[in-house]
């Protein structure tokens, strides 16, 4: 016999398929000690299924829903109305009616009830269907109960419920609806409680909204609630709102809006003790469910009733650490210009590559932690040292101004200062280790001739890459993974040990040129010119090389036509087959031999390289052909070099006209010489690491090919769902757990939709700060990284492979890593959401002499493609002119 009704005490989280998410959560609440839940029952999804299948038209209606365009409001409205009308006029089968009425009488036919929908995909950790189906309050009588049940079933097909399911990949016939019939409580006060602060994400704060009457007034947004925040059983914030309206139950059934009069409008809805008691109950419920909860509650005769609890789905996950220490985490994605979610292998490789916070060289770093498919650096150990607490925010501002300001905010908080040791000293052994590098930086600034620095750096990279390639090619199987473990932890120490004596002076001299110019002359007018077209930047050279490819292609119409429809799988074969293809092939091959290991998000080993997906470069090539004259990119670079030389001559000449001018000019000449000779090395460390990551990726995929041949994997890229250690074990055991692949794919799809924070604490608080710059009204603030002011059309580009730009457009992007360099010759200005003074986009913008503002929150959403905007790279803001 089909069971159409379940009482709350009969169900729990295992009953999801029968009673939906909301019903399952209510059942779980009944098992939490000390929690009062109004009595009631659930009408099962089986009842819904038997009801909708009473007629023959329903299946055809569901199928037709899949064909509608959810962007068309008219189509959506027509389809939704059609299916809702059909269901509202469908008779409920007699067996269902009888069982519902029997349960209603057992629960108490003299009571009023709340009738709520409970979908099988609702109130889950990974999805929120909240509010998409209907709720009916204060319902009395047999007929009204049944009518509202039918309306709940029909509300599974509200316009927004239909659109939400299609947008998020839920099949209409797979989402079923149960109905909750719950005894009404007629409260003096009701509201919503979050066991984590919904604004900041702080998991230690319980946030309570409260108002008079039924909670429906708060949920529907017609009244501003009182706000109470509780932390560790202490009320830390109380904000009393003016409450002009409340919703109350009517004696005859239904609800009514009632105006609140006089002083009661400003009377607190809760006492302090009641707020603290509520928060304790919230913590008990959170502990039972195992994650932060969004809880509906009401207060009647000083008794608190819980009428619903659901997971909070909007919180960003917190990196997991042990102990009670307050931690601070910085997003690695914002540093490396790659904020998208990563697959497990990409995360494992980077955690192995980082040389600190490890029990052994081959271990994954405990200071580089995954959350939401992204990596976060735990900088808490650094903040334990007073001198580093003082210096770190300043250093971080060169990477991303908002990083520095957020860390400054954090270390200034009382709770942090109370928790750290004020006298912790830096280990002398560390100082002794760093001292030679600091001395080398100073020597290179003051007197060392650096003309061979680029040559030495290039030779070092070439030699080490060949050495590591030989190591990887000499072994196979588990031994090859072991060799990867040996190579990865050496990459960062090796390259930065070589590069820091050059990169340090390059950055320091830039700041000194700027600072001394302002001090001695009152401006830094020559700084923009001095930064243009420095020698040796491997990323700039890559952009110039791609311009050469475009020039080779532009005289072959058949090649241009082919590129517009080329595919990655047949790219080279197709190129050879078209007229002119053989002529341009050597230029293509030369470019890909040198730069084919690069790509967007290239620090993630699982992301495609240009050699694997050459069509990623097609939009940049075609835009170059369309907007740049033949050879213009080379002439522009040469003109930039000449302008830099002229600026380098003007600045000392201006200084000679000031008091002690000879000394000032000599000093400035030295700083300019050091800066221009060394700033090109800025991109070399990443260039070296990316070459090694590409070799490692090739080696792993070669091992994956063998696993496919042996029938262990279905295709090579399935190894991306495993860590390095897990891949080694798969090779050794010749076994794989396919359930792991399925689970990790689902997690990745969920994580990909999240927006990672720059800075998050161990309590889950996302620290947000405003840029330091003062901006005109309506302007978007950011960090000024390349001086100048420019107006133009915004070209909002989210993915490089979709880039279409014309000469003179202003590039607006989430970030720019080296793969975006081919777009810079076309851009008149740059706006990015992340970045700082020495990040890739800023350095290249200065080299090209285009104004740039970085760190503009949500720039790609706040600026529309095609809008005319003004970028002030001197002061650090963007104005929307249209």
N, C-alpha and C positions, 0 to 999 in steps of 0.2 A: 504494500500500500504506500502511496506517495504521502510524505509528510509535508503538509502545507504550513504548519505553524511550529515555531520553537519559542519557548519561554527563555528569558534572558539568562536564567541560571543553568540552562541546558547547553549553552553555546560558549565558545571561546575562539581564539584565533584560528584554530583548525577548521572552524565552520564557515570560513570565508566564502567558499563556493556556494553555500546554501543561503547565507544571510547577508552577504556583501560586507564591504569594509567597515561601514558605520555600525552595522549589527554585530559584527565580530568584536569590534572594540567595546561596545556596550556590554557584551558578554564577559569580556576580560575585566572590565571595571567592576563587575559584580564579584570578582574573586580577589579584589584588592582590599585588605583589612582596613576598616575605618572609613570607607568610602560609601556614602549613601547614594543609591541610584534609584530613581522612581521606577516602580514596577511596570512591566509591559511584556510584549512579545514581538517576534519577527514573523512576517509572512514571507515564506521562502521564495527563492528564485525558481523553484519548481512550479510554484503557483503562477508566477509570471509567465513561464514558458507555456504551461497548459492554457493559460488565459489567451496569450497572443496567437497561439496555434489553433484556437477555436475556429477562426475563419481561414480561408485559403489565400486571401489577398496579402497577408502580412509578409510572407517570404519574398514576394515580388516587389513589395514596397521597400524592403531592406536592400534588395539588389539595386533598385533604382537610386538609392541614396549614394552609392559608391560612384555614380556617374555625374553627380552634380558638381559644379564649380563652387567651392566654398568661399571664393573671393567675390562671388556674385550674391549680394544680399537678397536680391529678388528670387533667385533660384533656391537659395537656402530657406527663405521664408515660406515659399510655396510648398516645398517638399516637407518641411517641418509641420506646417498646418495640416497638410493632407494626412499624414500618418497619425498625428495627435487626435484629429477629429475622428478618424477611423477607430482608434482605441477607446476614446471616450464614449463612443456609442456601441461598443461591444459588450455583450452580456458576460458577467462573471459566472463561470460554471458553478452549478449547484454544490458540488463537493467542496469547492474552495470557500464559497459563502458560508456553508455550515460550519466548517472548521474555524474560520475566522470569528464568527459570531459566538461559537462555543468558548473560544479563548477570551474574547472580550467580556463575556459574562463572568467567566472564572476570575478575571483580573478585577472586575467591578464595573457593571454596566451603569452604575449611577455616577461614575466619575467622568470628567472631561478628558480628552486625549489629544496628544500631539501626534500627527501622522507625518512621518518623514521617509524620504527615499534612501535606499542604501544600495549603491551599485557595487558590483564585484570588483571594479577597478578604482573604487573610491577610498579615500583616506588611507592610502598605502604610502610607504616610505618613498617610493619612486614616482608617484603620480598623485595629482590632486584634482578630483572632480568636484570639489566642494562648491555648493551653491548652484550647480547646474540643473539639479532636479528640484521639484517643488516641496514645500513644507506647509502643513496646515495645522493651525493651533486652535485649542479650545473646541474640539469637535465632540459633539454629543449625539447619541442615538444611533441605532443600527444602520439606518439608511445612509446617514451622513458619513459614518465610518466607511462603509463600502464605497460610496461615491468618491471619497477622498483617496482611498486605496487605488481605485481605477485611475484617478487623475495623477497620482504618483507614478503609476506604470506608464501613462502617456507622456509624462514629463521627462522620461528618458530620451525623448526626441525633441527637446527644446532646441532652438536654432543654435545656441552656443554649445550645447552638448554634442550635437551632430558635428559641428565644425571642429571642436576640440578633439574628438575621437579621430577624425580623418587627418587632422594636422599631426597628431602624435602617434599615428599608426595602429590605433585600436580598431579592430573589425567590429562593425555594428552588431553582428549576430553573436559576438563573443562576450560582449558586455551585457550582463543580465542584471535585473533589478529585484531586490527584496524591499519590503516595506516595514518600517518600524512603527509599532503602535504603542505609545508610551504614556503612562498616566501623567496628566498635567500637574505641575506645581505652580501655584499662584504666588509669585515672590514679591517681596517688597523691593528687592534689589537683584539684579542679574548682570551677567557680563561674560567676558572672555579672559582666559588666563593663558599666557605663554610661559613655559618653563625655561625659555631662553629669551633674552631681549630680542624682539623681532627686528629692531632697527640696527643695532650694532652686532648682533649675533652672540653676545656674551652669555655663555651657558651657566654662569653663576648667578645671574639675575633673573628673578621671576617677575614678569610684567603683567599687571592686572588692569583691565578696563572694566569700569563699573558704572551702572546707571540705574535709575528707578524703573520699576515695572519689569516687563518681560525683556529678555535679551535681544529680541527681534529688532528693537530700535537701534541698538548698537550695530548689529550685523548688517542691517540695511543702510546704515550710515546717515540716518535722519537726526541723530543727536550726537553731540560731542561727549564722550565719557570722561569720568574721573580716571586719573592714571595713578597707580600705586606700584612702586618697584621695591622688591624685597631681596636682600642678599644676606645669607647666613642668619636667617631669622631676625633680621633688623630692617625696618622700613627706611630705605635710603632716599626715596623720592615720593612726594605726594603732590599731585597737580590737580586741583579741583576746577572742573569746568562749569560753565553756566548751562544748566540742564533745563531747557524750556519745554520739552515734550517727553512723554513716556507712553508706552503701549501697555494697556491692561486688558485682561480678559473680560468679556461681557457676560453677564449672568445667563443670557439666552444662548450663548455660544458665539464663537468668533472673537475678534479683537477690535479695539478702538484706540485711536490716538487721543491722549488727554494732555491738555496744557498744564504745566506746573506753574504755580503762582507764588509770588512774593519771595520771601527769604529762602524758601525751600529750594529754589533754583540753584543756589550756591551752597547748599548744605552737603557735606561729604556723604557719598552713598555708603561708604564703609567706615567703620572705626579702624584705628590702627591695629588693634588686636585681631579684628576680623580679617584684615588684609594679611597679617602674618600667619593666621590659622589657615587661610586659603592657600598661601604659598607652601606651607608644610604639606598640605594635601596634594598640591601639584607635584612636589618632589616625590611623594610616595607613588603617584601615578606614573611619573617619568621613570622611576626605578623599576616599576613593574614592566613597563613596555620596553625599556632599554634605550630610549631615545627621547629628545625633547618633544613635548606635546603641546598642542593647541586645544584647550579645554573650555567647554561651555559649562557654566555653573549658575546656580541661583540660590538665593538666601530667603528662607521663609521661616518665621518664628525663631530666628537666630540659629536655624539649622541649615547647613550647606549641603545642597544636592548637586551631584555631577550628572549632567544630562548627555554629555558627549565628550570624547577625547579622540584626537587624531594626530598623526605625526606632523611635525612642522617640516614641510618639504622645501622651504625657501632658504634654509641655512646652509652656508658653505661648510663642508666637512673640516674638522680640526685635525692637524697632524697629531698622531698618537705618540705620547711620551709617558714615562712612568714617574711617579712621585707627585708631590703637591707644589713644586716650585713653579712660579709664574714664568712662562716661556714667551719669547717673541720670535716670530718667523717672517722671513722675507721671501717673496715669490721669485724663484729663479727664472721663471718665464718672462717676467718684466725686465730682468737684467739682460737676458739673452734674446730678447725680442721674439719670443715664441710662447704665446699665452694659451695655445690650444692644448687639449688633453693629449696625453701620451699613452702609448700601449706599454704593457709590462716590461718588454725587453728594453725599450728606450729608457724607462725609469731605472731598470737594473744596471744598465751600462753606465749611466751618469752617476749613480750612487757608488759604483765600483771605481769610476774614474777619479772621484774626489778623494784626495789623499789624507784627509783629516777626519777625526771622529770615528776611527776604525779600530777594531780589536786586532786585525791583521791586514796586510796589504790587499789580500784578495776579498776581504769582507766588504759589504755595502755600508756606506757611512751612516752612522746614527745621528748625524747632524744635518743630513739631507733627507728629508722625509716626504713621503707621498701623501697627498690629500686631494680628493676630487680629480685624480688623474694628472695632477701637477706636482712639481717638486718645490719644497720650501726649505730654506736654510735656517736652522736654529742658531740665532746669534746670541742667545742667552749667555753662553760661556764668555764671550767677548765683553758683554756689558757688566761682568763682575769686576772688571778692572777700572778704577776711577779715571785714569788717563784715556783709556779707550772709549769710555762713556762720553767723554768730552770731545774726542776727536772724530769718532765714527760718524756722527750725523753730518759733519762737515764733508768728510770723504764721500759719504753716500749721496750727497747732493750733486756730485759730479756724475754719478750714475743715473740718478733720478731724483729730482728735487723733492718729490713727495715722499720718497723713501727717507731722506734725511729729516724732513719735518716730522714724519710719523715717529721715527725713533727718538727724536728730541722730545716729542710729546710723551712718549712712553717712559723714558728715563726720568722725566720730571714728576711723575706721579708718586704720591705718597706711599701707595701700597708696594710699588717697586723699590723705592728707596729704603723702606722699612725692611725689605727682604734681603738686600745685598750687604755684603761685608764691605765696610768703607775703607779698609786698609789692605785689600788684596793687592799684591805686587806682581808685576810681570817677572817671569822666571829669567834669571840672568843668562842662562844658557840660550834662551830664545833671542835675547838682545845680542848676545855674542854672535849668534848665527845670522841675524839680520844686518849687523853692523857693516860687514864687507859690501853688501848690496847698497846700503845707504851711502857708503863712501864712494862706490862706483858712480852712483847717481850724481853726487856732488862733484866728483872729478869731471864727469861728462858735461856738466853745466859750466864749470869754471874754466877749464883749460884744455881738456882732451880734444884732439881732432877726431871727429866722428865720420869722416868721409867714407870709411870702409865698413861702417856699421850695417848698412843694407846688404852689402856683399856677404858679410859674415853671417848675417841672419838667414839669408837665402841658402847659403851653403850648409849651414846647420840643419835647416828644415829638410833639404834634399837628402843629406846623409842619413838623418834619423829615419826618414820615411822609407828609404831603401833598406835600412837595417831591419826595421819592423816587418816590412813586407817579406824579407827573406825568412825571418823567424816564423811567420804564419804559414808560409808555403812549405816549410820543412817538415810539418807534422800534419796529422789528420785525426778525426775522431775525438774522443775525450781529451787527448793531449792538445788538440788545437784550442779547445775551450780553456784549458789550463794556460796555454801560451797567451791567450787574450787576457786572462787574469793577471799575468805578469806584466803585460804591456800597459794596460789601462791606467794603473795608479802612477805610472812614471810620466805620463804625458804632461799634466799640469806643472809639476815641479820642474820638469826638464825645460819646458818652453818658457815658463815665467822666470826661471833662474837666468835664462839667456836674454829674455826680452826686457825685464824690469829695469836694468841699468840704462836702457834706451827709452822705454816708454815713460819712466818717471821724469826724466828731464824734459821730454816732449810736453807733458802735461804741465809741469811746474813752470817752464818758460812761457807757455801760453798765458798762464795766470799772471806771471810777472810782467809780461809785455802789456797786458790789459791794465793791471793795477798801477804800474809805474807811469804808463801813458796818461792815465786819469790824474795821477798825483802831480806829475810834472807839467802836463799840458792842459789838463782839464777835460780831456776827451780821449777816446780810443778809436778815433776815426780811421786809422790805418790798419786796425786789427783784421778787418774783413778781407782786405787786399792781401795782407801777409799770409793768410791761411790758404790762399788759393793754389791749386795745382802743385802740391809738394811732390818730390820724387819718391818713387818706390812703393806706393800704396798698392798692394796686390789686388785689393778690391776695386780700386779705381782703374787699374790696368785691365781688370776683367771687363768692366763696363766699356772701356775703349775697344777692347777686342771684340765685344759683341757688336759694337758700332761698325767694326770692319766687316763682320759677317753680314750685317744689313747692307752695307755698301756693295758687297760681292753679289748679294741677291737682287738688288734693285734693278739691275739691267736684264733680268731674266723673268719676264711675265709668267711663264709657265711654272717656274719655281714658286713665285708669289702665290699663284692660284693653288698650287699643290699644298703649300704650307697652311692655307686657310682651312683645308679639309684633312690634313694629315692626322694619322693616329700613331700612338707611341709604339704599338706592336710592330708596325710595318714602316716606321719612319725612314730608315736608311734605305731599304729596298725601293720604297716609293720615290725617294729623292733621286736615286740613280736612274730611275726609269723615265723621268720627265726631261724634256729638252732644257739644257742648261744645268741639269742636276750634277753631271760629272764635273762641270767647270767650277761649281761652288763647293763641291764636296770636300776638297782639301782644306778650305777655310773652316768649314764646319768641323771636320775631324780634328784640326789643330786646336780649335776652341774647346771641344769636348775632351780632348786628351789632357788639357791643362786644367779645365774648370768643370768637367763633367761630374765631379764628386760633390759639387755644391747643389744647393736647392733651398727652398723656403723651409724654415724650421729645422735647419740642418743639424742642430745639436741632438735632435731626436733620430736615432739610428733607424727607426722604422718608417720615417718619412721618405718619399721618393726623391732620388737624386736626379739631376738633369740628364745624366747618362741613361737613367731608367725611364724618364718621362720627358723626352726632349721637347714635346709640344708645349711645355710650360713656358718656354722662351719665345714661342711664336708671336704672342701679342706684343712683346717688347720689340721684336725685330720689325714687325709690320708697322708699329707706331713710329719707330725710328725712320723707316723708309718714307712714311707719309709726311713727317713733320720736320725732318732734319736734312739739309742739303748734303750731297756726297762730300765726305771728308770734313764736314763741319765739326764733328765731335773732336777730331784731332786738332783742328784750328782753334776751337774754343779752349781746349786744354792748354795749348801753347799760349793763347792770349791770357789765360789765367796766370800762367807762369810769368809772363812779361809784366802783368799787373802786380804780381807779388814782388817782383824785383824792383818795380818802381816804388811800391809802398815801402819796401825795405830800405830804399834810398831816401824817401821823403821824411820818414819818421826820425832818423838820426839828424837830418838836416834841420828839422823843426826844433829838435832838442838843443842844437848848437846855438840857437838864438836865445836860449834861456841862461840864467846864472849857472855857473859851473857846467856849461853846455858840453865842453869837450869830454868830461868824465861821463856825463849822462849818455852822450851819443855812443861812446865806446862801449859802455855797458849794454846799451840797447842793441847795438850791432851784434855783440856776442850772443845775446838772448835769441835774436832773430835767426842767426846762423844755426844755433843748436836746435831750435824748434823746427826749422824747415828741413834740416838734415835727418831728424829722427822721427818726426810725426808720422812718416810713411810706415813705420814699423808697427803702428797701432793695430793693424789688421792681421799681422803675421801670426800671433799665437793661435787665433781661431782658424786661420788657414791651415796651420800645422795640425791642429787637433781634428779638423774636419777630414783631412786626408787620411788620418789614422782611423777615424770612425768608419770611413767608407771602406777601407781595407778590411776592417773587422766585420762589417756588414757582409761583404763579399764572402768572407771565410765562413760565417755562420750560415749563409744561404747555400753555400756549397755542401755543408753538412746536412742542411735541410733537404737538399735535392736527393741525397742518399736515403734519408728517412722516407721520402715520398716513393722512391724506387722500391723500398722494402715494404711499402704499404702501411707504414706507421703514421704518416701524415697524408692528408688529402692534397695539399699544395704547400710549397716551401714557406710562404709567408705566415703559415700557422705558428711558426716558431716565435712570431712577434708577441704572442699571448703568454709567453713564459719568460722567467728570469734566466740569467746565464746559468745559475746552478741547476735549475730545472731542465734546461736544454742538455746540460752535461749528463744528467740522470736519464733523460729520455734516450740519448745516444747509447749509454751504457746498458740500460735495461731493455731497450727496444720496445718500450711500452709508453702509451700516452693516455691520459685521462681526458676524454673529450668533453666531459661535463665541465671541466675547468675552462676550456675554451669557450663554451656557451655562456658560462657565468661571467667571464671576464669581458666578453663582447657586450653583454647587456650592461655591465658596469660602465664600460667605455662609452656606450651610446648615451647613458645617463649623464656621465661626467662631461661629455662634450657640450652639453647644453648649459653647463654652469659657467658663471663669470668669476674667474679667480680674483681674489683681493691682492693688492700689493703687499699689505702687512696685516698679519692676523696674530692674535695672542693665543696662548695655550688654553684660555677660557673661551675661545671662539669669537672674541670681539674683533671686528674688522675696524682698524684704526684709519679713519679718513681725516685728512687735513686739507686746507686750502693752500694753493700756491701763494708764495710771498708777494707776488707782484700786485700792484694796485691797477685795476683795469677800468676803462670807461663803462658806463651802464650798458648792460646787455652783451658785453664782450665776453669771450671765453678765455679764461686765464690759463697760462701754462708756464713753461720755463724758456727763457730766451737763450738759444744756443748758436744762432748764426744771425749776425746783425743785418739790418736793412728792413725796408718796408716795401711790400708789393701787393698789388691788387690783381685779381684774376678770377677765372672760373674754377670752382672747386671740382676736383675729380676724385670722388670717394671710391677707393679701391680696397676691397676686403681680402682678395686673393690675387697673388701675382699672376696666376695663369688666366685670370679674367681681365687683366689690365688693358685698358684702351685709353691712351693719352695723346694729346696734341701738344705741340710746342707752346709753352706759355701757360699751361694749366698749373694749378696748385695742387700738389699731391696731398691727399688726406687719407691716412691709413691707420690701422691699429698700431702698427710698428713697422720699421724697416730693418731687415737684416741684410747681410751682404748680397743675397739673391735679388734684392730690389734695386741694386745699383744701376742696372741698365735704364731705369726710368728717370734717373737724376738729370741726364742731359736734356730731357724734355721739360722738366719741372721748373716753374718760375718761383716756387716756394714750397715749403714742407710743413705739414701739421701731423703730429702723431699723438696717440694716446699714452704711450709710454716712452721713456728715454730720458737722457740727461746730457750734460756737457760733453762727455767723452764716449757716448754710445755711438754705434755705427752711423745712424742717420745724421746726427749732429756733425760728426767729423766730415762726412762726405758732403753735407750741405755747405760747410765752410769751404771745402776744397772747390766746390762749384760756384761759390759766391752767391748762394740763394738764401733768402731769409727763411728761418726755421724756428718754429715754436713746438716744443714737445711736452709730454705730460699733460695734455689737454683731456680731461676726463670725458669719455663718451663722445669724442669728436666725430666719429664716423656715424653717430646717430643724431647728433645735434646739428651737424652741417649736412645739408642735402646736396646730392650730386648735381652739378650745374649751377649752384648758387654763386653769385659774385661775392667774394670775401676779401678782406684785407688782413694780411699777416704782418704783424709787427715783431720781427725777430730781434729787435733791439731792446724793447721793453717786455716782451713776452706775453702777447695776447692776440686773439683773432676776433675780428669784427665781421659780422654777417651783414652785407650791404643790401642784399635782396631777400 
